[in-house]
Amino acid sequence: MTQPAAKRFAAPALDKLPDDIRTRILAVQEKSGFVPNVFLSLAYRPDEFRAFFAYHDALMEKDSGLSKAEREMIVVATSAANQCQYCVIAHGAILRIRAKNPQIADQIAVNYRKADITPRQRAMLDFAMKVSRAAEVSDADFTALAAHGFSDDDIWDIAAVAAFFALSNRMANVTAMRPNDEFYMLGRQPK
């Protein structure tokens, strides 16, 4: 029996979705071999789906001073702090693939301070956690990040990813979004 994408707010049928959303979901399915439940869950509100994924892509897919793996580290660490099972599992899989490291996502989700990451990445995650928890950010935080080579644009990116996924974490928790079974093994075994 197939589990629903989320326990609350039933996902609309694929054939009932606007063409642009259906096309995007089918493209993701073609690329990954399955439809991540976040796409089905957020399709409940088409306009918000479009806005969410436009901002997601602007943050997560661009070239910047942060690698794609580092952006995923931010998502995994802050999602673990926000108790978002969906994002820890789904973005943990993406992190394992992008970092080419089958242990890194678990290490970061459990305790990023003990993970096998660089001091620069640890400073990045310290700052991301402050942003995610809406803690006060000071000039000293910017100075510490600059000492690790982060530019103002990099600091903006760290903050934006942490803040965006705070929203995502809360919506995943409200909808009781279920991680797809496929995510659990992705990036754990060499191809």
ROTOR-37201 format. One record per residue (C-alpha): residue number from 1; x negated, y negated, z negated. Coordinates in pm, 1 decimal. Layout:
% residues N
   seq         c1         c2         c3
   NUM          X          Y          Z
...
***
This chain:
% residues 191
   seq         c1         c2         c3
     1        0.0        0.0        0.0
     2     -134.6     -341.2       93.9
     3     -158.3     -589.6     -190.8
     4      -15.4     -939.6     -132.6
     5     -263.7    -1223.3      -77.5
     6     -136.4    -1387.6     -396.5
     7      113.9    -1299.8     -666.3
     8      284.8    -1637.5     -648.7
     9      399.2    -1836.6     -344.3
    10      435.3    -1567.4      -81.3
    11      226.1    -1615.4      229.1
    12      429.0    -1688.4      542.5
    13      434.6    -1430.1      818.5
    14      157.5    -1486.9     1071.0
    15      404.8    -1510.4     1358.7
    16      594.6    -1788.4     1177.0
    17      290.5    -2015.8     1136.5
    18      216.3    -2319.0     1355.5
    19        2.6    -2225.1     1657.3
    20     -313.6    -2402.9     1538.5
    21     -309.4    -2226.1     1201.2
    22     -229.9    -1886.9     1352.3
    23     -513.3    -1935.7     1604.4
    24     -760.4    -2022.5     1326.1
    25     -657.0    -1723.6     1115.0
    26     -685.0    -1485.9     1410.5
    27    -1031.3    -1625.6     1493.6
    28    -1144.3    -1560.4     1134.8
    29    -1001.4    -1209.1     1153.4
    30    -1185.7    -1147.2     1481.1
    31    -1515.8    -1264.5     1332.9
    32    -1495.6    -1097.0      991.7
    33    -1275.2     -795.6     1061.2
    34    -1010.7     -903.7      808.5
    35     -813.5    -1212.0      705.2
    36     -943.8    -1362.3      380.7
    37     -649.8    -1411.4      147.9
    38     -726.9    -1781.2      100.5
    39     -612.1    -1841.9      459.5
    40     -283.4    -1661.7      406.4
    41     -219.8    -1820.1       66.7
    42     -288.2    -2177.6      173.4
    43      -81.2    -2136.5      490.8
    44      216.3    -2174.1      255.8
    45      170.0    -2549.3      312.6
    46       48.7    -2605.1      671.9
    47      -48.1    -2973.4      636.8
    48     -247.0    -2901.3      321.6
    49     -404.9    -2595.6      490.0
    50     -533.1    -2819.1      769.7
    51     -668.5    -3081.8      529.4
    52     -827.4    -2822.3      300.6
    53    -1011.9    -2641.8      576.9
    54    -1116.6    -2964.6      750.5
    55    -1284.5    -3080.8      428.2
    56    -1419.6    -2731.8      357.0
    57    -1584.3    -2718.1      698.2
    58    -1720.7    -3072.4      666.8
    59    -1890.0    -2977.3      339.1
    60    -1994.6    -2619.6      397.2
    61    -2087.8    -2596.4      765.5
    62    -2290.2    -2912.2      831.1
    63    -2665.8    -2951.1      847.7
    64    -2795.3    -3115.8      532.3
    65    -3072.6    -3109.2      275.6
    66    -2893.8    -2817.7      110.1
    67    -2908.4    -2479.0      274.6
    68    -2584.1    -2293.7      335.3
    69    -2695.7    -2043.8       70.3
    70    -2749.5    -2325.5     -182.2
    71    -2400.5    -2458.6     -115.6
    72    -2265.1    -2109.2     -181.7
    73    -2466.5    -2097.9     -506.6
    74    -2278.8    -2409.1     -617.5
    75    -1946.3    -2245.8     -535.2
    76    -2028.5    -1923.4     -719.6
    77    -2165.9    -2093.1    -1033.0
    78    -1885.5    -2346.7    -1068.9
    79    -1616.6    -2092.6     -979.3
    80    -1744.9    -1859.3    -1250.5
    81    -1725.4    -2145.5    -1501.8
    82    -1370.6    -2218.1    -1381.0
    83    -1276.1    -1849.9    -1410.7
    84    -1178.1    -1825.6    -1046.1
    85    -1200.9    -1459.2     -957.1
    86    -1115.4    -1515.5     -591.6
    87    -1391.2    -1769.7     -528.4
    88    -1655.7    -1580.8     -726.2
    89    -1588.5    -1262.3     -528.4
    90    -1535.7    -1420.2     -184.4
    91    -1815.6    -1676.2     -202.5
    92    -2039.0    -1427.5     -380.8
    93    -2015.0    -1213.2      -67.0
    94    -2099.1    -1510.7      153.8
    95    -2391.0    -1601.8      -74.7
    96    -2532.8    -1248.2      -59.0
    97    -2519.5    -1262.5      320.0
    98    -2661.5    -1614.2      356.1
    99    -2937.7    -1560.0       98.3
   100    -3007.1    -1207.1      226.9
   101    -3017.0    -1102.4     -137.4
   102    -2774.7     -839.8     -275.0
   103    -2826.1     -942.8     -641.5
   104    -2820.1    -1321.6     -631.4
   105    -2443.4    -1374.9     -644.8
   106    -2399.6    -1151.6     -948.9
   107    -2690.1    -1321.7    -1125.7
   108    -2549.8    -1668.0    -1060.6
   109    -2192.9    -1572.5    -1153.6
   110    -2299.5    -1424.4    -1486.1
   111    -2558.8    -1686.2    -1587.0
   112    -2727.9    -1902.9    -1325.7
   113    -2986.7    -2016.1    -1583.4
   114    -3128.8    -1660.6    -1584.9
   115    -3091.4    -1598.9    -1211.4
   116    -3385.9    -1551.4     -978.4
   117    -3364.8    -1902.5     -833.7
   118    -3609.8    -2190.4     -804.6
   119    -3632.6    -2474.5    -1059.7
   120    -3493.4    -2700.9     -784.1
   121    -3187.5    -2477.8     -744.3
   122    -3142.1    -2461.9    -1121.9
   123    -3140.6    -2844.3    -1138.0
   124    -2888.6    -2848.2     -852.7
   125    -2659.6    -2608.0    -1040.9
   126    -2697.7    -2798.8    -1370.1
   127    -2569.5    -3109.1    -1192.4
   128    -2293.7    -2919.3    -1008.4
   129    -2169.0    -2781.1    -1339.4
   130    -2146.1    -3132.1    -1486.7
   131    -1942.4    -3246.2    -1187.7
   132    -1720.2    -2938.1    -1194.2
   133    -1642.8    -2985.7    -1562.8
   134    -1587.1    -3361.1    -1520.5
   135    -1871.0    -3430.8    -1764.3
   136    -2029.3    -3774.1    -1766.5
   137    -2292.2    -3817.2    -1497.9
   138    -2574.8    -4060.1    -1572.9
   139    -2865.5    -4222.5    -1393.8
   140    -3086.3    -3966.5    -1569.6
   141    -2910.2    -3693.5    -1370.4
   142    -3000.7    -3870.2    -1045.4
   143    -3360.0    -3915.7    -1161.4
   144    -3388.9    -3545.8    -1248.2
   145    -3252.9    -3442.3     -909.0
   146    -3479.2    -3686.8     -724.0
   147    -3776.4    -3534.0     -906.9
   148    -3684.6    -3204.8     -736.5
   149    -3675.1    -3369.5     -395.3
   150    -3301.5    -3423.3     -361.7
   151    -3200.4    -3731.2     -160.2
   152    -2894.9    -3942.9     -236.2
   153    -2712.5    -3759.9       44.8
   154    -2807.8    -3424.1     -109.0
   155    -2676.3    -3538.4     -447.9
   156    -2351.7    -3647.5     -282.8
   157    -2326.5    -3302.8     -120.1
   158    -2383.3    -3122.5     -451.3
   159    -2112.0    -3332.9     -615.0
   160    -1869.2    -3298.4     -324.3
   161    -1901.9    -2918.5     -308.0
   162    -1857.4    -2885.7     -685.7
   163    -1556.6    -3119.6     -687.9
   164    -1390.8    -2962.7     -383.9
   165    -1421.8    -2614.5     -526.0
   166    -1283.0    -2730.8     -860.5
   167     -965.2    -2801.9     -662.8
   168     -992.6    -2471.8     -478.3
   169    -1049.0    -2280.0     -803.7
   170     -742.1    -2430.3     -963.0
   171     -519.8    -2354.0     -664.7
   172     -651.3    -1997.6     -643.9
   173     -575.0    -1953.4    -1014.0
   174     -226.0    -2107.4     -984.2
   175     -135.1    -1885.0     -690.0
   176     -294.8    -1577.9     -851.6
   177     -491.9    -1528.8     -530.1
   178     -633.9    -1179.6     -498.2
   179     -983.9    -1121.6     -357.2
   180     -978.0     -902.4      -47.4
   181    -1124.6     -558.4     -110.6
   182    -1363.6     -613.9      182.0
   183    -1551.0     -888.3       -6.6
   184    -1677.6     -659.9     -282.1
   185    -1930.5     -473.4      -68.8
   186    -2031.0     -743.4      180.6
   187    -2400.2     -823.3      167.1
   188    -2481.8     -546.1      -81.4
   189    -2618.1     -288.1      164.2
   190    -2860.2     -354.1      449.2
   191    -2700.1     -321.8      791.3
***
